Amino acid sequence: MQPVVEPTGFVLGVALGLGLLVGSFLNVVVYRLPRGESIVHPGSHCPGCDAAIRPWDNIPVLSWLLLRGRCRDCGSGISLRYPAVEAVTGLAFAAVAWRYGLSVETLLFLVFAAGLVTAALIDFDHQIIPDEISLGGLLLGLVAMPWLAWRGGAALSEALRPSLVGALLGGGLLWTVGFLHARVSVAVGREFPHWPGEGESLPRPASLDYWTWFPGMGFGDVKLLAAIGAFLGPAGVLETIFAACFLGLLLGFATAAVTRSWTMPFGFGPAIALGALLVLLSPIHFLAWG
């Protein structure tokens, strides 16, 4: 897909600025959504002294630098992660604008990129991917991507096929791996400290857990890959899986090096999300888009 209108420096600057602002909001979402808190109320406040953050102290990246990473009221440290998320989101938005130019697709892919950043961070922190991100992204992809193709002149059946097949392929492949791994593990008597859990029995075919609860893999990963397939199509989601496997291996080695443990669980979501971003932004694809 080539840019509809080649991006200018102004367009890239606007995308960067928008990404910085969205990144600031994503910091709130990442902290509050897994805790079941409202993402709009109350306003941003210092976790140390609970003081409301003034608007001039909430400028992405710049305020953190001016305050030297400390709260103006109590002096407690503000994690470097906050400006890092803002900067990464800003750069991701600028990269999407550079790749796709000034187009309707760009607006949709900016939302997609923001969702990927959010999913990666929440999964990194909590080893979960909220349905608001995965299923919300799936619904958006299944509606918006076919609409864009239909708007571009494709027949309705042709417009629907890539998103539907991509969603089924992405979610279906990962579900198959997780399901077969669970069944083989039970057959050979392999045990996991987190599955099925202390005092809990193995799930039976009559229960939903039998089909959706797998050792070593969260069902949120399945739903996230389905959403990615809805956006990127069957070829794009396959490329995402290949990239995520390699990135997940690197993440696993890094986690083991930091924790000095080969059994420490970690979310696969960050690898999936980063893989999808790379596929979205790459001008070179090993598989034809479908």
C-alpha positions as CSV (number, residue, x, y, z in Angstrom):
1,M,0.0,0.0,0.0
2,Q,1.5,3.3,-1.1
3,P,0.9,6.6,0.6
4,V,-2.1,8.5,-0.9
5,V,-0.4,11.8,-0.4
6,E,3.4,11.8,0.4
7,P,3.9,13.0,3.9
8,T,5.5,16.5,4.4
9,G,7.6,17.5,7.4
10,F,4.6,19.3,8.8
11,V,2.4,16.2,8.6
12,L,5.2,14.1,10.3
13,G,5.5,16.8,13.0
14,V,1.8,16.8,13.6
15,A,1.8,13.0,13.8
16,L,4.7,13.1,16.3
17,G,3.0,15.7,18.5
18,L,-0.3,13.7,18.4
19,G,1.6,10.6,19.3
20,L,3.2,12.3,22.3
21,L,-0.2,13.4,23.6
22,V,-1.7,10.0,23.0
23,G,1.2,8.3,24.7
24,S,0.6,10.5,27.8
25,F,-3.0,9.2,27.8
26,L,-1.9,5.6,27.3
27,N,0.2,5.8,30.5
28,V,-3.1,6.4,32.3
29,V,-4.9,3.6,30.4
30,V,-2.1,1.1,31.1
31,Y,-2.1,1.9,34.8
32,R,-5.9,2.1,35.4
33,L,-7.6,-0.3,33.0
34,P,-6.2,-3.5,34.5
35,R,-7.2,-2.3,37.9
36,G,-10.8,-1.6,36.9
37,E,-10.4,2.2,37.4
38,S,-11.9,5.0,35.3
39,I,-9.5,6.2,32.7
40,V,-11.0,9.7,32.8
41,H,-11.7,10.4,36.4
42,P,-9.9,11.5,38.5
43,G,-7.3,13.5,36.6
44,S,-3.7,12.7,36.6
45,H,-2.1,12.8,40.0
46,C,1.2,12.0,41.7
47,P,1.1,8.4,43.1
48,G,3.3,9.5,45.9
49,C,1.4,12.5,47.4
50,D,-1.8,12.3,45.4
51,A,-1.4,15.9,44.3
52,A,-3.1,16.8,41.0
53,I,-0.7,17.3,38.2
54,R,-0.8,20.8,36.8
55,P,-1.4,21.2,33.0
56,W,2.1,22.7,32.6
57,D,3.6,19.8,34.4
58,N,1.8,17.3,32.1
59,I,3.5,18.2,28.8
60,P,4.7,15.0,27.3
61,V,8.5,14.3,27.8
62,L,9.3,18.0,28.2
63,S,7.7,18.3,31.7
64,W,9.6,15.2,32.9
65,L,12.8,16.7,31.7
66,L,12.2,20.1,33.3
67,L,11.1,18.6,36.6
68,R,14.1,16.2,36.4
69,G,11.9,13.2,36.9
70,R,10.4,14.4,40.2
71,C,7.1,15.5,41.5
72,R,6.9,19.3,42.0
73,D,5.0,18.9,45.3
74,C,6.6,16.1,47.1
75,G,9.8,15.5,45.2
76,S,9.2,11.7,44.8
77,G,10.6,10.2,41.7
78,I,8.6,9.9,38.5
79,S,9.5,6.7,36.5
80,L,11.4,7.1,33.3
81,R,8.8,4.8,31.8
82,Y,6.3,7.6,31.5
83,P,8.2,9.8,29.0
84,A,9.5,6.7,27.3
85,V,6.0,5.5,26.5
86,E,5.2,9.0,25.2
87,A,8.3,9.1,23.1
88,V,7.7,5.6,21.7
89,T,4.1,6.4,20.8
90,G,5.1,9.7,19.2
91,L,7.7,8.0,17.1
92,A,5.3,5.2,16.1
93,F,2.7,7.7,15.0
94,A,5.3,9.6,12.9
95,A,6.5,6.3,11.4
96,V,2.9,5.4,10.4
97,A,2.4,8.8,8.8
98,W,5.7,8.4,7.0
99,R,4.8,4.9,5.7
100,Y,1.2,5.6,4.7
101,G,1.1,9.3,4.0
102,L,-2.0,11.5,4.4
103,S,-4.8,9.1,4.1
104,V,-7.8,7.6,5.9
105,E,-5.8,4.4,6.3
106,T,-3.3,6.4,8.3
107,L,-5.9,7.5,10.9
108,L,-7.0,3.9,11.3
109,F,-3.5,2.6,11.6
110,L,-2.7,5.2,14.3
111,V,-5.5,3.8,16.4
112,F,-4.2,0.3,15.7
113,A,-0.7,1.3,16.8
114,A,-2.0,2.9,20.0
115,G,-3.8,-0.3,20.8
116,L,-0.7,-2.4,20.2
117,V,1.4,-0.2,22.5
118,T,-1.3,-0.5,25.2
119,A,-1.7,-4.3,24.9
120,A,2.1,-4.7,25.1
121,L,2.5,-2.7,28.2
122,I,-0.4,-4.2,30.1
123,D,0.7,-7.7,29.2
124,F,4.2,-6.9,30.3
125,D,3.0,-5.6,33.7
126,H,0.1,-8.1,34.4
127,Q,0.3,-10.9,31.9
128,I,-3.2,-10.1,30.7
129,I,-4.6,-8.3,27.7
130,P,-8.0,-6.7,28.4
131,D,-10.9,-7.5,26.2
132,E,-11.4,-3.8,25.6
133,I,-8.1,-3.8,23.7
134,S,-8.2,-7.3,22.0
135,L,-11.9,-7.7,21.2
136,G,-12.4,-4.0,20.7
137,G,-9.5,-4.0,18.1
138,L,-11.0,-7.1,16.5
139,L,-14.4,-5.5,16.0
140,L,-12.8,-2.3,14.7
141,G,-10.6,-4.2,12.2
142,L,-13.5,-6.4,11.0
143,V,-15.6,-3.3,10.3
144,A,-13.2,-0.6,9.3
145,M,-10.8,-2.5,7.0
146,P,-13.5,-4.0,4.8
147,W,-15.1,-0.6,4.7
148,L,-11.9,1.0,3.4
149,A,-11.5,-1.7,0.8
150,W,-15.2,-1.4,-0.3
151,R,-14.8,2.4,-0.4
152,G,-11.8,1.9,-2.7
153,G,-13.9,0.0,-5.2
154,A,-13.6,-3.6,-4.1
155,A,-16.7,-5.8,-4.2
156,L,-18.2,-6.5,-0.7
157,S,-17.2,-10.1,-0.7
158,E,-13.6,-9.2,-1.7
159,A,-13.5,-6.4,0.9
160,L,-14.6,-8.7,3.7
161,R,-12.3,-11.7,2.9
162,P,-8.9,-10.4,4.1
163,S,-10.1,-9.3,7.5
164,L,-12.2,-12.4,8.1
165,V,-9.6,-14.8,7.0
166,G,-6.8,-12.9,8.8
167,A,-8.7,-12.9,12.1
168,L,-9.5,-16.6,11.8
169,L,-6.0,-17.5,10.8
170,G,-4.3,-15.4,13.5
171,G,-6.5,-16.5,16.4
172,G,-7.0,-20.0,15.1
173,L,-3.3,-20.9,14.7
174,L,-2.4,-19.7,18.2
175,W,-5.4,-21.3,19.7
176,T,-4.5,-24.6,18.0
177,V,-1.0,-24.5,19.4
178,G,-2.2,-23.7,22.9
179,F,-4.9,-26.4,22.8
180,L,-2.7,-29.1,21.5
181,H,0.0,-28.2,24.0
182,A,-2.5,-28.5,26.9
183,R,-3.8,-31.9,25.7
184,V,-0.3,-33.3,25.2
185,S,0.8,-32.0,28.6
186,V,-2.1,-33.7,30.3
187,A,-1.5,-37.0,28.3
188,V,2.2,-37.2,29.4
189,G,1.6,-36.0,32.9
190,R,3.5,-32.8,32.7
191,E,2.8,-30.3,35.5
192,F,3.0,-26.6,35.7
193,P,3.1,-24.4,38.8
194,H,0.4,-22.1,37.4
195,W,-1.8,-24.6,35.7
196,P,-4.4,-25.6,36.7
197,G,-3.5,-23.9,40.0
198,E,-3.2,-25.1,43.6
199,G,-6.3,-27.0,44.7
200,E,-7.9,-26.8,41.2
201,S,-8.6,-29.8,39.0
202,L,-7.8,-30.0,35.3
203,P,-10.5,-28.6,33.1
204,R,-12.9,-31.1,31.4
205,P,-14.3,-30.9,27.9
206,A,-17.7,-29.8,29.2
207,S,-16.2,-26.6,30.7
208,L,-15.2,-23.5,28.8
209,D,-11.7,-23.6,30.5
210,Y,-11.0,-26.8,28.6
211,W,-11.1,-24.8,25.3
212,T,-9.7,-21.5,26.5
213,W,-7.3,-22.1,29.4
214,F,-3.8,-23.3,28.4
215,P,-0.5,-23.7,30.2
216,G,2.1,-21.1,29.3
217,M,-0.3,-19.0,27.1
218,G,-3.1,-16.6,27.9
219,F,-6.2,-16.6,25.8
220,G,-5.7,-12.8,25.4
221,D,-2.8,-13.6,23.0
222,V,-5.3,-15.5,20.8
223,K,-7.7,-12.6,20.7
224,L,-4.9,-10.1,20.1
225,L,-3.7,-12.1,17.1
226,A,-7.2,-12.3,15.8
227,A,-7.4,-8.5,16.0
228,I,-4.1,-8.1,14.2
229,G,-5.3,-10.5,11.5
230,A,-8.4,-8.3,11.0
231,F,-6.2,-5.3,10.4
232,L,-3.2,-6.9,8.5
233,G,-4.9,-9.8,6.7
234,P,-3.8,-13.4,6.4
235,A,-0.3,-12.7,5.1
236,G,0.3,-9.9,7.5
237,V,-0.7,-11.9,10.5
238,L,1.5,-14.8,9.4
239,E,4.5,-12.4,9.2
240,T,3.5,-11.1,12.6
241,I,3.6,-14.6,14.0
242,F,7.1,-15.3,12.5
243,A,8.4,-12.0,13.9
244,A,6.8,-12.5,17.3
245,C,8.4,-15.9,17.7
246,F,11.8,-14.5,17.1
247,L,11.1,-11.5,19.4
248,G,9.6,-13.7,22.0
249,L,12.8,-15.8,22.1
250,L,14.8,-12.7,22.6
251,L,12.5,-11.5,25.4
252,G,12.7,-14.9,27.0
253,F,16.5,-14.8,27.1
254,A,16.4,-11.2,28.4
255,T,13.9,-12.1,31.2
256,A,16.0,-15.2,32.2
257,A,19.2,-13.0,32.2
258,V,17.6,-10.4,34.4
259,T,15.7,-12.7,36.8
260,R,18.4,-15.5,36.6
261,S,15.5,-18.0,36.3
262,W,14.4,-20.0,33.3
263,T,10.9,-20.6,34.8
264,M,9.8,-17.0,35.3
265,P,6.6,-16.4,33.3
266,F,6.3,-13.4,31.0
267,G,3.7,-12.2,28.6
268,F,3.9,-13.0,24.9
269,G,1.9,-9.9,24.1
270,P,4.8,-7.5,23.8
271,A,6.5,-9.7,21.2
272,I,3.2,-10.0,19.3
273,A,2.5,-6.3,19.4
274,L,6.0,-5.3,18.3
275,G,6.0,-7.9,15.5
276,A,2.7,-6.4,14.3
277,L,4.1,-2.9,14.3
278,L,7.2,-4.0,12.4
279,V,4.9,-5.7,9.8
280,L,2.7,-2.6,9.6
281,L,5.6,-0.3,9.0
282,S,7.9,-2.4,6.9
283,P,7.9,-1.6,3.1
284,I,9.2,-5.1,2.4
285,H,7.0,-8.2,2.9
286,F,8.0,-11.8,2.4
287,L,4.4,-12.8,1.8
288,A,1.9,-11.2,-0.6
289,W,-0.8,-9.2,1.2
290,G,-4.1,-11.1,1.1
